[in-house]
Amino acid sequence: MIACHTLLNMLTVGSYLKEEKLTNNASYNLLLNGQLMLEELVFLTLVSFRSNLFTYNFSIKHLTTFTQYAPNLLTLQSSNPFSHTMVSVRNPPRNVCVIGAGPSGLVAARELKKEGQKVVVLEQNHDVGGQWLYDPKVEGQDPLGKDTMGSGLTVHSSIYDSLRLTSPREIMGFTDFPFLIKKGRDTRRFPGHKELFLYLKDFCEWFGLREMIRFNTKVEYVGILDYGAFGEDLKWIVKSKVKDSDEVISEVFDAVVVATGHYSCPRLPSIKGMDAWRRKQMHSHLYRVPEPFRDQVVVVVGNSLSGQDISMELVNVAKEIHLSSKSLNVSEGLSKVISKHDNLHLHPTIECLHEDGRVVFVDGSGITADTIIYCTGYSYAFPFLDTKGAIAVDDDRVGPLYEHTFPPSLAPSLSFIGIPRKLIGFPFFESQAKWIAQLLSGKRSLPPRDEMMKSIQEFYKSREAAGIPKHNTHDIADFEYCDKYGDYVGFPHLEEWRKDLCISALINSDVNLETYRDSYDDEELLQVAHQSPHFTQLEHEALSSSL
């Protein structure tokens, strides 16, 4: 008999097979590789028999074949490398708390809902979006973004008013919900931040997630209520406060998914004289518009995406902009910008700061500045989380985490989504969410704790051998890793067009920093993308729903 969870997940599996245009042989291979459960394949056989809207190419003959050879197929599954992840006993629905309603929190809620879990999403702001919910009100905040109270910053978003996406919209959507151009909205391929916020609102409405979210609710504490074996039987107490209320609400959950993002806790450099410098210092976390810096001499520390963006925006209002970079060997695109603007200057790192406003660089040169803006990145912080030392943040390494997601001693009842950086975020968050949801439902299981710890240590050693600093532990920059991660849960590999468009945008920005968002030469890649199942799938869904 077909399990109930197959009925619930038919659309998920169907979307996967349709995306890959699987033939009969490919479907058999998925089954044998442990990436598709037998009962799901049988169910899809029945679905395809009654409808020709999908391209599965199944027939009743195959249903008979699967039934006849099921014992052999299951035996083959148990002997393959994925066998430890596949289980046949389903868990009863669990009470799951998702912290954060940004991109990672929303897709986590969607996947948990698919698996039949009872989901509550706690979001400190008034709407979804997380980082993409623009907040222009930064008055009253510590300009350096220091959390003096130890409870997290009031302002979560680091988005500035003029920010546009650095990646083309085509590559950013979740696998079953493309980031389409909509009439009356920002139609640019590299739209402003508001358009991505609206995309997330659309995603929330399309999948009926809003009813699970408690807005204006800040999580104050998450701690272990009971200890169990390898995290299987843990319970978590979650304490939260509703905005403008002093009442602390305490609830118990079977599992907690942390999806709070990693662009809200400013990372600051250590510079001699920094504490004594009397003029304005701020982190880019609180930068919003250029007007407050009119006619000023501004030092921008950090040649990051935000450092470059902010410097280019300030050239039109500031008297001088001095960009301090770890390396003077900058991209061709930035060199073009510097040569174009007489008031934009490149410097090495800062040696020291003086009380009178002087800024001295390591090459001995110096200027007197009005403001210093630190575009020096962000740190991971979970001020609400108490794991009795099982999880720690050490120089921006969150660990130990198996595959950047699961703490071995607490998983699967505690998990993290959105820790990795430098990848195509939304599809990766989706693969994380699917893995977490299927673990909690009992559809899959993790390796033994010792195996997970060994894997983590091997990963750390490989990063060290490659000369990668600890604070860059979670910087992935590797399509192959994303594909390998997806294999754990039968998630489709990144499409080639998605990878190619990503690389094309990176190359273009490196050469044409000022214009790459509006001038590009990737029309052929774009055509391939638009003809892919990713962009045509909603047409099929609309057709099937009208029948």
Secondary structure, 3 states (H helix, E strand, C coil): CCCHHHHHCHHHHHHHHHHHCCCHHHHHHHHHCCCCCHHHHHHHHHHHHHCCCCCCCCCHHHHHHHHHHHHHHHHHHHCCCCHHHECCCCCCCCEEEEECCCHHHHHHHHHHHHCCCEEEEECCCCCCCHHHCCCCCCCCCCCCCCCCCCCCCCCCCCCCCCCECCCCHHHCCECCECCCCCCCCCCCCCCEHHHHHHHHHHHHHHCCCHHHEECCEEEEEEEEEECCHHHCCCEEEEEEEECCCCCEEEEEECEEEECCCCCCEECCCCCECCCCCCCEEEEHHHCCCCHHHCCCEEEEECCCHHHHHHHHHHCCCCCEEEEECCCCCCCHHHHHHHHHCCCEEEECCEEEECCCCEEEECCCCEEECCEEEECCCEECCCCCEECCCCCEEECCEEECCECCCECCCCCCCEEECCCCECCCHHHHHHHHHHHHHHHHHCCECCCCHHHHHHHHHHHHHHHHHCCCCHHHCCECCCHHHHHHHHHCCCCCCCCHHHHHHHHHHHHHHHHCCCCCCCCCCCHHHHHHHHCCHHHHHHHHHHHHHHC
